């Protein structure tokens, strides 16, 4: 989980500074976490995944400067998943992004 928090905090720092590439990466990561179970879409888990992500925010000080941004982006990702579920390819791509960021699959499984 520490690897996930570290990678996520680094992305949020870039997003908060206006880095549009980081914003796209974070959106893709969130859509995968919220809308996928492994490499397959699973919208039925979306609400619970989003709630699990949001509930971790207050527990970790690395999120403090980005709390509003993080929760807003989680809500946007949830709404996006509910409006248009991710494809299997999008799920696989999201997990590939997480691996590139050094986030282990086990850390993502906590939320999905």
N, C-alpha and C positions, 0 to 999 in steps of 0.2 A: 504494500500500500504506500510505503514511503516513496517508492519510485514513481508511482502514479501521481502522488501529490506534488512531487518535485517537478515532474514533466508538465503537469497541468498548471502549476504556478508560473513556470517559465513561459508557457503559452499565454496565460492571462496577462502577464507583464507586457508581452509583445502586443497583444490585442489592445490593452489599455493605452499603449503608446501610438495606436493608429495603424499598426501593421496589418494590412488587409490579407496578406498571405497567411499569417498566423490565425486571423479570424476565420478564414475558410477552413484551415486545418482543424481548428477547435470545433467548428460547427460539424464537420464530418465526423470527428471523434465522438462528439456528443450524440449525433444521430445514430451512430453505430452502437454506442453503449445503451442508449434508451430504446432503440427500435429493433435490436438484433439479439438473438440468443445464439451465441457462437457465430457461425457464418451464415445463419439463416434469419430472415425477418421474423419478428415475434412482437407484434404490436400489443398483444394482450398483456405483456409485461411492462409496457411503456410507463404507465403511471407509477408503478412500484419502483422502477429503475430511476425515474426522475426524482421521486421522493427520497430514495436512498442517497442519491447524489446531493440533493439539497440539504439533507439532514447532516451530512458530514461537514458542511461549511463552517459552522460555529466551533467545531471541535479542534480545528487546526489553525494556528496563528498565521501560517503562510497564506491563508486565504483572506485574512483581514482586509488588506488593501483592495481586494478584488471582489468582495462579497456581493455587492449589488450587481456588478457586471456578470459574475459567475451565475448567480441565480436567474438573472434576466436571460442569459444565453441558454441555460438549462430549460427554462420555460419556453423559449423560442424553439428549441430543438424538439421538445415534447409536442408542441403545436404542429410543427413541421411533420413529425412522424405520424401524428394522428390524421393530418390532412393528406399525406402521401407517404405510405410506408416505404421503407428502404427496400431496394431490390437485393437479391442474394449477392450480386456483384458489389453493391454499395456496402453491404455488411462485411464482405471479405476485404474490400479496400480500407474500411475503417480499422479493421484489425491489423492490416498491413501498416497503416499510419501509426497505430499504437506501438507496434514493434519497432518502427523506425525511431520513435521517440524514447525507446528503451523501457516501455511499459510492459510488464509480463502479462500474459493472458490471464493468469490466476487473479491478478489485481482487478482486471475488467470483469471477471466472472462474479465478483462480489456484488456488482451493481445490476447485472443482467440476469 
